[in-house]
Amino acid sequence: MNTPEPADANNRLVLSISQLNAEVGELLNRAFPALWVEGEISNLSRPASGHLYFSLKDASAQVRCALFKNRNPAGRRLELANGQKVLARGRVGLYEPRGDYQFIVEALQAAGVGHLQLAFEALKQKLAAEGLFDAQHKKPLPAFPAGIGVITSPSGAAIRDMLQVLRRRCPQVPVWVYPCAVQGERAAPEIIRALNQANTDPRCEVLLLARGGGSLEDLWPFNEEVVARAIYASTLPVVSGIGHEIDFTIADFVADLRAPTPSAAAELAGPDRKALLERLAGLAQRQHQALQRQMLTGRNTLRHLQQRLGSQHPERRLQQRQQQMDELQRRLQRAMQHRLALGQRELAHLQQGLQQRSPWPHIQRQTQQLLQIRRQLERLLQQQLQQRREQLQLQAARLQALSPLATLERGYSLTYDRHGRLITRTRQLKPGQSLITRLGDGEVESVVQGIQQHLGG
């Protein structure tokens, strides 16, 4: 904000209307965050710009609203009409040209969505902003868990389906059920208790949190903030399988892995025993084949060595090796002598070339040239210095000839008043005035007794 200047002698601060409205608009923007309001549409206007202007009212009040065309594309598909009840999300603002307080709508939906859906969206945005849904916090599932924990109702269809899947896929893995309510007011506290109990049980390495399908109200315990934070705080990885494939809860977003159904959660958590057995069988077969190939190769190698051992006596082979060693030793000595002779010749050649290419004669020649140049420079400097002395003496003589002190030495004098002003005319003097006369060897103080002027003076 630009601070206005005082408008009168009393130093009162005077705002223009534009400044006042701008200040009020900023105050409203800071004071009211984004919020939801519910009301009935009236005075709906659709100008050519594509924006929508209307009022939202209840039984005793109304507020002007503006919905710009680049906002809320989903809400724009609503067939808005006067008298329609809607839920609007937006911010409080001020239309400064008219000074009208208004509500800037950013999202719009039919009022039938209900308060639970609004609470779901609000909590989802809050936890997402805190980072509870971030992928970096997701824990990986163990490939071969030593134990699987199931948190669900012990009497629902979900537990039967999950146990059936786990028995089929991994009957060797023990399953521990932590019963809890999955619907109603008791559900959220019991789910949290079951999560805490499972996290303290050393037998479990992964948890399945599940229940069957239902309405938004039925699934609401899994949208409670306390349940979401308990899942986030779990040290064991949590797989959620809540409702049907189209159902999403806050627990699904916080869990380390979301499955579309309880049965699918069991499929993800439990390793498939049949597939593992098939893989082990394949590995065993490959290992058996590798051992067979290795044994066949070993037999062939052994047979070949036996044939060689039978055809060649070890003592004869030893004598041949000794003769070869003697021959190689002689060849090595000859090669070393030949190499030594070549090295000596090469060294002599290099020494001769080094002497021919020695830089010392060149350095001596360059040194002599430098000495000659130095002597030449010294002579030139002496000549220049002598010329400068003679010029200085000549200039000094000229300066001495022009010096006023030399003039005084020839008998002339200079007269000044007591203020140091030079006296050149008699009109500068008056009787009784003190004077100072400078001679060649000093000064004389005097007093004017009389003044005589010459004609033309």
C-alpha positions in Angstrom: 0.0 0.0 0.0 1.2 3.5 -0.8 1.0 5.7 2.3 -1.1 8.8 1.4 0.2 12.3 2.2 -1.4 14.5 4.9 -4.2 16.5 3.3 -4.4 19.6 5.6 -2.6 21.6 8.3 -4.0 19.3 11.1 -1.9 16.5 9.6 -5.0 14.3 9.1 -4.6 11.2 6.9 -7.1 11.4 4.0 -7.8 8.3 1.8 -9.2 8.4 -1.6 -12.2 6.1 -2.3 -10.0 3.8 -4.4 -7.5 3.6 -1.6 -10.2 2.8 0.9 -11.7 0.0 -1.2 -8.2 -1.4 -1.9 -7.5 -1.5 1.8 -10.8 -3.2 2.6 -10.3 -5.7 -0.2 -6.9 -6.7 1.2 -8.3 -7.0 4.7 -11.1 -9.3 3.6 -8.6 -11.5 1.6 -6.4 -11.9 4.7 -9.2 -12.4 7.2 -11.2 -15.1 5.4 -9.5 -18.2 4.0 -11.2 -20.4 1.4 -14.5 -21.8 2.8 -17.7 -23.5 1.8 -21.2 -21.9 1.9 -24.6 -23.3 1.1 -27.5 -21.3 -0.3 -30.1 -20.8 -3.0 -29.2 -19.3 -6.4 -31.1 -16.1 -7.3 -30.5 -13.2 -9.8 -28.5 -15.6 -12.1 -26.8 -13.7 -15.0 -24.9 -15.2 -17.9 -23.1 -12.3 -19.9 -21.3 -12.9 -23.1 -17.9 -13.1 -21.3 -18.8 -16.6 -20.1 -18.6 -15.6 -16.4 -21.6 -16.2 -14.1 -22.9 -13.7 -11.6 -25.6 -14.6 -9.1 -26.7 -14.3 -5.5 -26.7 -17.0 -2.8 -29.4 -16.5 -0.2 -31.0 -18.2 2.7 -34.1 -17.3 4.7 -32.7 -14.0 6.0 -29.6 -12.9 4.0 -27.9 -13.0 0.7 -24.5 -12.4 -0.8 -23.4 -11.4 -4.4 -21.3 -14.1 -6.1 -19.0 -14.4 -9.2 -18.0 -17.6 -10.9 -15.3 -17.0 -13.6 -15.3 -19.2 -16.6 -11.7 -20.6 -15.9 -12.8 -21.9 -12.5 -14.4 -25.3 -11.5 -14.9 -27.0 -14.9 -16.8 -29.8 -13.2 -19.2 -27.3 -11.5 -19.6 -25.5 -14.8 -21.4 -28.6 -16.1 -24.2 -28.1 -13.6 -27.4 -26.7 -15.1 -27.6 -23.7 -12.8 -31.0 -22.1 -12.4 -32.6 -19.6 -10.0 -33.9 -21.4 -6.9 -31.3 -24.2 -7.1 -29.6 -25.1 -3.8 -25.8 -25.5 -4.2 -22.6 -25.8 -2.2 -20.0 -23.2 -3.2 -16.3 -23.0 -2.2 -14.5 -19.7 -2.6 -13.1 -16.6 -0.9 -14.6 -13.4 0.4 -13.6 -10.3 -1.7 -14.6 -6.8 -2.7 -15.5 -5.4 -6.1 -13.6 -2.2 -5.7 -15.1 -0.1 -8.5 -18.5 -0.3 -6.7 -17.4 -1.1 -3.2 -19.6 -4.2 -3.2 -18.7 -7.1 -0.9 -18.9 -10.4 -2.8 -18.1 -14.1 -2.7 -15.6 -15.3 -5.4 -16.7 -18.9 -6.2 -13.9 -21.4 -7.1 -15.9 -24.6 -6.9 -19.6 -25.4 -7.2 -21.6 -28.5 -6.7 -25.2 -29.5 -6.0 -26.2 -29.4 -2.3 -27.1 -33.1 -2.4 -23.5 -34.1 -2.1 -23.8 -33.9 1.7 -21.6 -32.9 4.6 -19.8 -36.2 4.7 -18.4 -35.7 1.3 -17.3 -32.2 2.2 -15.6 -33.5 5.3 -13.9 -36.2 3.3 -12.5 -33.7 0.8 -11.4 -31.3 3.5 -9.5 -34.1 5.4 -8.0 -35.4 2.2 -6.6 -32.0 1.4 -5.3 -31.5 4.9 -3.5 -34.8 5.2 -2.1 -34.5 1.6 -0.7 -31.1 2.6 1.0 -32.7 5.6 2.6 -35.3 3.4 0.8 -38.4 4.8 0.1 -39.6 1.2 3.6 -39.1 -0.2 5.2 -42.0 -1.9 8.5 -41.5 0.0 6.7 -42.7 3.2 5.4 -45.9 1.7 7.0 -49.0 3.2 7.7 -52.0 0.9 6.0 -55.3 1.5 8.1 -58.3 2.5 8.5 -60.8 -0.4 8.1 -63.8 2.0 6.4 -62.7 5.2 6.8 -64.9 8.3 3.3 -63.9 9.5 0.3 -62.0 8.2 -2.0 -59.9 10.4 -5.6 -59.3 9.3 -7.6 -56.4 10.9 -11.3 -56.7 10.1 -14.6 -57.9 11.5 -14.5 -61.5 12.5 -18.0 -62.1 11.3 -18.0 -60.4 7.9 -17.7 -61.9 4.4 -14.3 -60.1 4.0 -12.5 -62.3 6.5 -13.8 -65.5 4.9 -12.7 -64.4 1.4 -9.3 -63.3 2.7 -8.6 -66.5 4.6 -9.6 -68.6 1.6 -7.2 -66.7 -0.6 -4.4 -67.0 1.9 -4.9 -70.7 2.4 -4.8 -71.2 -1.3 -1.7 -69.0 -2.0 0.4 -69.5 1.1 -0.9 -72.2 3.5 2.6 -72.3 5.1 2.3 -68.7 6.4 0.5 -68.2 9.7 -2.3 -65.7 9.7 -3.3 -63.7 12.9 -6.7 -62.0 13.0 -7.1 -58.9 15.1 -10.9 -58.5 15.3 -12.5 -55.0 15.4 -15.7 -53.3 14.5 -15.7 -51.9 10.9 -18.9 -49.8 11.1 -20.5 -47.5 13.6 -19.1 -45.4 16.5 -17.0 -48.2 18.0 -15.2 -48.9 14.8 -12.5 -46.1 14.8 -11.2 -46.8 18.3 -11.2 -50.5 17.8 -9.4 -50.2 14.5 -6.7 -48.1 16.2 -6.4 -50.6 19.0 -6.0 -53.5 16.6 -3.3 -51.6 14.7 -1.4 -50.9 17.9 -1.7 -54.5 19.0 -0.5 -55.9 15.7 2.5 -53.5 15.7 3.6 -54.9 19.0 3.2 -58.6 17.9 6.6 -59.9 16.7 4.8 -62.7 14.7 3.5 -60.3 12.0 5.4 -58.7 9.2 2.6 -57.2 7.1 -1.0 -56.1 8.0 -4.2 -56.3 5.9 -6.9 -53.7 6.8 -10.1 -54.7 5.2 -13.9 -54.7 5.1 -16.6 -55.3 2.5 -18.5 -52.7 0.5 -21.1 -50.3 1.8 -22.3 -46.7 1.6 -20.2 -43.6 2.5 -21.7 -43.7 6.0 -20.8 -47.4 6.4 -17.2 -46.8 5.3 -16.8 -43.6 7.4 -14.7 -45.1 10.2 -11.9 -45.5 7.6 -12.2 -41.8 6.8 -11.5 -40.7 10.4 -8.4 -38.6 10.9 -7.3 -40.6 14.0 -7.4 -43.9 11.9 -5.4 -42.3 9.1 -2.7 -41.1 11.6 -2.6 -44.6 13.2 -2.0 -46.2 9.8 0.7 -43.6 9.0 2.4 -44.3 12.4 2.4 -48.1 11.9 5.9 -49.6 11.7 4.5 -52.6 9.8 3.5 -52.1 6.1 -0.3 -51.8 5.7 -2.3 -53.1 2.7 -5.8 -51.6 2.6 -8.7 -53.5 1.0 -11.8 -51.5 1.8 -15.1 -51.7 0.0 -15.4 -52.3 -3.8 -13.0 -51.2 -6.5 -14.8 -47.9 -6.9 -14.7 -47.1 -3.2 -11.9 -44.9 -2.0 -11.3 -43.9 1.7 -8.7 -41.8 3.5 -7.2 -45.1 4.8 -6.5 -46.1 1.2 -4.4 -43.0 0.5 -2.4 -43.4 3.8 -1.8 -47.1 3.5 1.4 -48.4 2.0 -0.5 -50.2 -0.7 -4.2 -50.0 -1.8 -6.1 -53.1 -3.1 -9.5 -52.7 -4.8 -11.1 -55.5 -2.6 -10.3 -57.5 0.5 -9.5 -60.6 -1.6 -7.1 -58.5 -3.8 -5.4 -57.3 -0.6 -4.8 -61.0 0.4 -3.5 -61.7 -3.1 -0.9 -58.8 -2.8 0.3 -59.7 0.7 0.6 -63.5 0.5 3.2 -65.1 -1.8 1.7 -67.6 -4.3 2.8 -71.1 -3.1 2.0 -72.7 -6.4 4.0 -70.2 -8.4 6.9 -70.6 -5.9 6.9 -74.4 -6.1 6.9 -74.2 -9.9 9.8 -71.8 -9.8 11.7 -74.1 -7.4 11.0 -77.0 -9.6 12.4 -75.1 -12.6 15.5 -74.1 -10.6 16.0 -77.7 -9.5 15.8 -79.0 -13.0 18.3 -76.3 -14.2 20.7 -77.2 -11.4 20.4 -80.9 -12.2 21.1 -80.3 -15.9 24.1 -78.1 -15.0 25.5 -80.8 -12.7 25.1 -83.4 -15.5 27.0 -81.2 -18.0 29.7 -80.5 -15.4 30.1 -84.3 -14.6 30.3 -85.1 -18.4 33.0 -82.5 -18.9 34.9 -83.8 -15.9 34.8 -87.4 -17.3 36.1 -86.2 -20.7 38.9 -84.2 -19.1 40.0 -87.1 -16.9 40.0 -89.5 -19.9 42.1 -87.1 -21.9 44.6 -86.7 -19.0 44.9 -90.5 -18.5 45.7 -90.9 -22.2 48.4 -88.3 -22.1 49.9 -89.8 -18.9 50.0 -93.2 -20.5 51.7 -92.0 -23.7 54.3 -89.8 -22.1 56.6 -91.0 -19.2 57.1 -88.4 -16.5 60.9 -88.8 -16.4 61.2 -88.2 -20.2 59.0 -85.1 -19.9 61.2 -83.8 -17.1 64.4 -84.3 -19.2 62.8 -82.4 -22.1 61.8 -79.6 -19.9 65.3 -79.4 -18.5 66.8 -79.2 -22.0 64.3 -76.5 -22.9 65.3 -74.5 -19.8 69.0 -74.8 -20.7 68.3 -73.7 -24.3 66.2 -70.8 -23.1 68.9 -69.7 -20.7 71.5 -69.6 -23.5 69.2 -67.6 -25.7 68.5 -65.2 -22.9 72.2 -64.6 -22.3 72.8 -64.0 -26.0 69.8 -61.6 -26.2 71.0 -59.7 -23.1 74.5 -59.3 -24.5 73.2 -58.2 -27.8 70.8 -55.7 -26.2 73.7 -54.4 -24.0 75.9 -53.8 -27.0 73.1 -52.0 -28.8 72.4 -49.8 -25.7 76.1 -48.9 -25.4 76.3 -47.8 -29.1 73.1 -45.8 -28.7 74.3 -44.1 -25.6 77.6 -43.1 -27.3 75.6 -41.7 -30.2 73.4 -39.8 -27.9 76.3 -38.3 -26.0 77.9 -37.2 -29.2 74.7 -35.6 -30.4 74.3 -33.9 -27.0 77.8 -32.4 -27.2 77.1 -31.1 -30.7 73.8 -29.6 -29.6 75.1 -28.2 -26.3 73.6 -24.8 -25.6 76.7 -23.5 -23.8 78.4 -21.9 -26.9 75.1 -20.2 -27.8 74.8 -18.9 -24.2 78.3 -17.5 -24.3 77.6 -15.7 -27.6 74.4 -14.3 -26.2 76.2 -13.2 -23.1 78.8 -11.3 -25.1 76.1 -9.6 -27.1 74.3 -8.6 -23.9 77.6 -7.0 -22.5 78.1 -5.1 -25.8 74.5 -3.8 -25.7 74.9 -2.9 -22.0 78.0 -0.8 -22.8 76.3 0.9 -25.7 73.4 1.7 -23.4 75.7 3.2 -20.8 77.4 5.4 -23.4 74.0 6.6 -24.7 72.9 7.3 -21.1 76.0 9.3 -20.4 75.6 11.3 -23.6 71.9 12.0 -22.8 72.8 13.0 -19.2 75.5 15.4 -20.4 73.1 17.0 -22.9 70.5 17.4 -20.1 73.1 19.1 -17.8 74.1 21.5 -20.5 70.4 22.4 -21.2 69.8 22.8 -17.5 72.7 25.2 -17.2 71.6 27.2 -20.2 68.0 27.5 -18.8 69.4 28.5 -15.4 71.4 31.2 -16.9 68.4 32.5 -18.8 66.3 32.3 -15.6 68.9 34.2 -13.7 69.0 36.9 -16.3 65.2 37.3 -16.0 65.1 37.1 -12.2 63.8 40.2 -10.3 66.5 39.5 -7.7 69.2 40.1 -10.4 67.5 43.4 -11.2 67.8 44.4 -7.5 71.5 43.5 -7.6 72.0 46.0 -10.3 70.8 48.9 -8.1 67.0 48.8 -8.5 64.5 48.4 -5.6 60.9 47.4 -5.0 58.6 49.3 -2.6 55.6 47.8 -0.8 53.0 49.2 1.6 52.4 47.6 4.9 49.9 45.3 3.3 52.4 43.9 0.8 51.0 45.7 -2.2 53.7 46.9 -4.7 53.9 50.7 -5.1 54.2 51.7 -8.8 52.5 55.2 -8.8 52.7 58.2 -6.5 48.9 58.3 -6.3 49.1 55.1 -4.2 50.9 57.1 -1.4 50.0 59.6 1.2 52.0 61.5 3.8 52.8 59.5 6.9 52.3 56.1 5.2 54.7 53.3 6.2 56.6 51.7 3.4 59.0 48.8 3.0 61.7 49.0 0.3 63.4 45.8 -0.8 67.0 46.1 -2.0 69.4 43.5 -3.3 70.7 42.6 0.2 67.7 43.4 2.4 64.8 45.7 3.3 64.4 49.3 4.5 61.4 50.6 6.4 60.5 54.3 5.8 57.7 56.9 6.2 56.4 59.2 3.4 57.3 62.8 4.2 56.1 64.3 0.9 55.0 63.4 -2.5 56.1 64.9 -5.8 54.5 64.0 -9.1 56.3 64.2 -12.5 54.4 65.4 -15.5 52.8 62.4 -17.3 53.1 60.4 -14.1 
